């Protein structure tokens, strides 16, 4: 349903046949990546649909990435156990 959103907005799902392989991340992240890829492919085919897809928020990449691990800590924010005594 999420991956087919660009097609349902433009109402042209019967015109396209899509085969996608997504690796890495989770299911939700992969679906977001597939949705963005389909939207970009539709725009590269027909530039007039960009305003419609952009208005629906389908042309925006999710920029969140994993925070890096800091030195002296277990993970990015988690600290080692503190012992007062």
ABEGO torsion letter per residue (X at the ends): XAAAAAAAAAGAAAABBBBBBBBEEBAAAAAAAAAAAAAAAAAAABAAAAAAAAAAGAABBBABBBBBBBBGBABAABBBBBBAX
